[in-house]
């Protein structure tokens, strides 16, 4: 099992076969996916996949994303996904592909009791617009794409901290640190006060290394180099 963390670790991917192992070995508390991850995994039929993932998740929160690019169709798709199970959160992108804000759709769904996951959030202004809409008692998630913000050379922690403070008096709304690039991001997410961090399936095993001795880690690394050189039969 992973070391004790105050933040909930969710797995981000589309591999149904691995879910039991992830929950047992790494204490995963929920799951997120998106159209890109599903396409990479070879998913062709959305709803049959969603039902299988929900069965494997065994009541844990699961976020599915709409794939429409206009408000009316997003709303329609969101209602279909919401009806799949009570543990479903519906991911609504912060904008359409033309940059039109989707926060009105989030608000309409939120007020009707749909658990929304506001996704692809990158800026303080976007968080503020979301806060204007997520005002009811319905649970919701705000997904800050911290890994991608860091890819732009910008520290994502201040934005995550700001979002946490903005929703501090709305206990049903959780802030999620999305798009981890390394395990240290889990500690950054926890430090910033986020409720949830999403970790790609292939990165989860590294959680077991949290808190390990650096001296031992150094020795293991040297031994790895030595063993691989021997196996390769290198000579000089």
C-alpha positions in Angstrom: 0.0 0.0 0.0 1.0 3.6 -0.5 2.3 5.8 2.4 -0.4 7.7 4.2 -1.6 10.8 2.3 -4.2 13.3 3.2 -5.0 13.8 -0.5 -7.2 11.3 -2.4 -5.4 9.6 -5.2 -7.5 8.9 -8.4 -6.2 6.9 -11.3 -6.3 8.6 -14.7 -6.6 6.2 -17.7 -8.9 3.8 -19.6 -7.6 0.3 -18.7 -10.5 -1.6 -17.0 -8.4 -4.7 -16.5 -6.1 -2.9 -14.1 -8.6 -1.4 -11.7 -8.7 -4.1 -9.1 -5.0 -4.1 -8.8 -4.8 -0.3 -8.6 -7.3 -0.1 -5.8 -5.7 -2.9 -3.8 -2.1 -2.0 -4.3 -2.1 1.8 -4.4 -5.3 2.7 -2.5 -6.9 4.5 -5.5 -10.1 6.2 -4.4 -11.6 7.0 -7.8 -11.1 7.2 -11.5 -11.0 9.7 -14.3 -10.8 9.3 -18.0 -11.2 11.4 -21.2 -11.8 11.0 -24.9 -8.0 11.0 -25.6 -7.2 8.3 -23.1 -10.1 6.3 -24.3 -9.0 6.6 -27.9 -5.4 5.6 -27.0 -6.8 2.5 -25.3 -8.7 1.5 -28.4 -12.2 2.3 -27.0 -14.7 2.4 -29.8 -18.1 2.3 -28.0 -18.4 4.9 -25.3 -21.4 3.7 -23.2 -20.5 0.0 -23.1 -17.0 1.0 -21.9 -18.4 3.4 -19.4 -20.7 0.7 -17.9 -17.8 -1.7 -17.6 -15.6 0.9 -15.9 -18.4 1.7 -13.5 -18.8 -2.0 -12.6 -15.1 -2.3 -12.0 -14.9 0.9 -10.0 -17.4 -0.7 -7.5 -19.0 2.6 -6.4 -15.9 4.8 -6.4 -16.2 8.1 -8.1 -15.7 8.0 -11.9 -15.5 11.0 -14.2 -16.6 10.7 -17.8 -16.2 13.6 -20.3 -18.7 14.9 -22.8 -17.3 15.2 -26.3 -19.6 17.7 -27.9 -18.5 21.2 -28.9 -21.7 23.2 -28.4 -23.6 23.9 -25.2 -26.9 22.2 -26.1 -25.2 18.9 -27.1 -22.9 19.0 -24.1 -26.0 19.3 -21.9 -27.7 16.4 -23.6 -24.6 14.1 -23.3 -24.1 15.1 -19.7 -27.6 14.0 -18.8 -27.0 10.6 -20.4 -23.7 10.1 -18.6 -25.2 11.3 -15.3 -27.9 8.6 -15.6 -25.4 5.8 -15.7 -24.8 5.7 -12.0 -24.9 7.8 -8.8 -21.1 7.8 -8.6 -20.6 9.5 -12.0 -19.1 13.0 -12.3 -19.6 14.6 -15.8 -16.5 16.4 -17.1 -17.4 19.6 -18.9 -14.5 21.4 -20.6 -13.9 25.0 -19.6 -14.4 26.2 -23.2 -15.5 25.0 -26.6 -12.9 24.6 -29.2 -13.6 28.2 -30.3 -12.9 29.5 -26.8 -16.6 30.1 -25.8 -16.9 29.6 -22.0 -18.8 26.5 -20.9 -19.4 27.6 -17.4 -23.1 28.3 -18.1 -23.6 24.7 -19.0 -21.8 23.7 -15.8 -24.1 25.9 -13.8 -27.3 24.6 -15.4 -26.3 21.0 -14.8 -25.1 21.7 -11.3 -28.4 23.3 -10.3 -30.2 20.2 -11.6 -28.2 18.0 -9.3 -25.7 16.7 -11.9 -22.2 16.2 -10.4 -20.0 18.3 -12.7 -16.2 18.0 -13.1 -15.0 21.3 -14.6 -12.0 20.2 -16.7 -9.1 21.7 -18.6 -8.9 24.6 -16.1 -5.7 26.7 -16.5 -6.3 30.2 -15.2 -7.5 32.2 -12.2 -10.1 33.9 -14.3 -11.5 30.5 -15.3 -11.7 29.4 -11.7 -13.6 32.6 -10.8 -16.1 32.0 -13.6 -16.7 28.4 -12.3 -17.2 29.7 -8.8 -20.0 32.0 -10.0 -21.9 28.9 -11.3 -21.1 26.2 -8.7 -23.2 27.6 -5.9 -25.7 24.8 -4.9 -25.2 21.9 -2.6 -24.5 19.5 -5.5 -21.0 17.9 -5.3 -18.6 19.0 -8.0 -14.9 18.9 -8.9 -12.7 21.6 -10.3 -9.8 20.1 -12.2 -6.7 22.3 -12.4 -4.4 21.0 -15.2 -1.4 21.6 -13.1 0.9 19.4 -15.1 0.2 21.2 -18.3 0.6 24.6 -16.5 4.0 23.4 -15.4 4.8 22.4 -19.0 4.4 26.1 -19.9 7.1 26.9 -17.3 4.6 28.3 -14.8 4.3 27.1 -11.1 0.8 25.7 -10.7 0.7 25.7 -6.9 -0.5 29.3 -6.5 -3.5 28.7 -8.8 -4.4 25.4 -6.9 -4.1 27.2 -3.6 -6.2 30.0 -4.8 -8.9 27.6 -6.0 -8.8 25.7 -2.7 -9.3 29.0 -0.8 -12.1 30.1 -3.2 -14.2 27.0 -2.5 -13.2 26.6 1.1 -16.8 27.4 2.3 -18.4 25.0 -0.2 -17.6 21.6 1.2 -19.2 19.7 -1.7 -16.8 21.2 -4.2 -13.4 19.5 -4.5 -10.2 20.9 -6.2 -8.3 18.3 -8.2 -4.7 18.5 -9.3 -4.7 17.0 -12.8 -2.0 15.8 -15.3 0.7 14.6 -12.9 4.1 14.3 -14.5 6.1 12.9 -11.6 5.3 11.6 -8.1 6.6 14.8 -6.5 3.4 16.4 -8.0 1.4 14.4 -5.5 3.1 16.1 -2.6 2.8 19.5 -4.3 -0.9 18.8 -4.7 -1.3 17.9 -1.1 0.8 20.9 0.0 -1.5 23.2 -2.0 -4.5 21.9 -0.2 -6.1 20.0 -3.2 -8.6 17.3 -2.3 -7.8 15.0 -5.2 -4.8 14.3 -7.4 -5.0 12.2 -10.6 -2.1 10.0 -11.4 -1.7 8.1 -14.7 -1.9 4.3 -14.4 1.8 3.9 -15.4 3.0 6.3 -12.7 1.1 4.8 -9.8 3.7 2.2 -8.9 6.2 5.0 -8.1 3.9 6.0 -5.2 5.5 3.1 -3.3 8.8 5.0 -3.3 7.5 8.0 -1.3 9.7 8.6 1.7 12.4 6.0 0.7 16.0 6.4 1.8 17.9 8.4 -0.8 21.1 6.6 0.1 19.5 3.2 -0.6 17.9 4.6 -3.8 21.4 5.8 -4.9 22.8 2.3 -4.3 19.9 0.7 -6.2 20.6 3.0 -9.1 24.3 2.2 -9.2 23.5 -1.5 -9.1 21.1 -1.2 -11.9 23.7 0.5 -14.1 26.2 -2.2 -13.2 23.8 -5.1 -13.9 22.6 -3.7 -17.2 26.2 -3.1 -18.4 27.1 -6.7 -17.5 24.0 -8.1 -19.3 24.8 -6.1 -22.4 28.4 -7.5 -22.4 30.0 -4.1 -22.8 33.8 -4.0 -23.2 36.2 -1.1 -23.7 
